[in-house]
Amino acid sequence: MKDEEPNKETLDQWSKDPDNWFLGIFYFNRIDKRIFPPKRISQLGWTINFANPFSVLAIIGIISLIIVIEKIVR
């Protein structure tokens, strides 16, 4: 049996599960492959899944891009 993608209900449960939130603010779930899952209150946007190594790289890339743009604009 191949790995199945979790359904929306499971993804929502992961985002709302307090056990997946380190210190209540850092989302850390090794099973969840999403880079940017929704926050506990999804209307507030997204957060970073610190258990996914690609999310940390994505944040470093975004911060680097902001720094480069800021230096170009000056």
C-alpha positions as CSV (number, residue, x, y, z in Angstrom):
1,M,0.0,0.0,0.0
2,K,1.5,3.4,-1.0
3,D,1.6,6.3,1.3
4,E,-1.7,8.2,1.1
5,E,-2.1,11.9,1.5
6,P,-4.0,12.8,4.7
7,N,-7.5,14.2,4.2
8,K,-8.5,17.7,5.1
9,E,-10.0,16.6,8.4
10,T,-6.8,15.0,9.5
11,L,-4.8,18.0,8.5
12,D,-7.1,20.3,10.5
13,Q,-6.8,18.0,13.5
14,W,-3.0,18.2,13.4
15,S,-3.1,22.0,13.3
16,K,-5.4,22.2,16.3
17,D,-3.8,19.5,18.4
18,P,-2.0,21.1,21.3
19,D,0.6,18.3,21.3
20,N,1.9,19.6,18.0
21,W,2.6,23.1,19.3
22,F,5.9,23.5,21.2
23,L,5.5,26.2,23.9
24,G,2.1,26.9,22.3
25,I,3.5,29.0,19.4
26,F,5.9,26.7,17.4
27,Y,4.2,24.1,15.2
28,F,6.3,20.9,15.2
29,N,4.8,17.8,13.6
30,R,7.0,15.3,11.8
31,I,4.1,13.4,10.2
32,D,2.8,16.6,8.6
33,K,4.7,17.2,5.4
34,R,3.3,20.7,4.8
35,I,5.8,23.5,4.9
36,F,3.3,26.2,5.9
37,P,0.3,24.8,7.8
38,P,-2.5,27.0,9.0
39,K,-2.3,28.4,12.5
40,R,-4.6,27.1,15.2
41,I,-7.1,29.8,14.2
42,S,-6.9,29.4,10.5
43,Q,-8.2,32.9,9.8
44,L,-5.0,34.3,11.2
45,G,-2.9,32.8,8.4
46,W,-0.1,30.3,8.3
47,T,2.8,29.2,10.5
48,I,6.0,27.2,9.9
49,N,6.2,23.5,10.5
50,F,9.6,23.4,12.2
51,A,9.8,19.6,11.9
52,N,10.0,19.9,8.1
53,P,13.6,20.9,7.1
54,F,12.3,22.5,3.9
55,S,10.3,25.0,5.9
56,V,13.4,26.3,7.7
57,L,15.1,26.7,4.3
58,A,12.0,28.5,3.0
59,I,12.1,31.0,5.9
60,I,15.9,31.6,5.4
61,G,15.2,32.2,1.7
62,I,12.3,34.6,2.4
63,I,14.4,36.5,4.9
64,S,17.4,36.6,2.5
65,L,15.1,37.9,-0.3
66,I,13.8,40.7,1.9
67,I,17.3,41.7,2.8
68,V,18.4,41.7,-0.9
69,I,15.4,43.7,-1.9
70,E,15.9,46.2,0.9
71,K,19.6,46.7,-0.1
72,I,18.6,47.2,-3.8
73,V,15.9,49.8,-2.9
74,R,18.4,51.9,-0.8
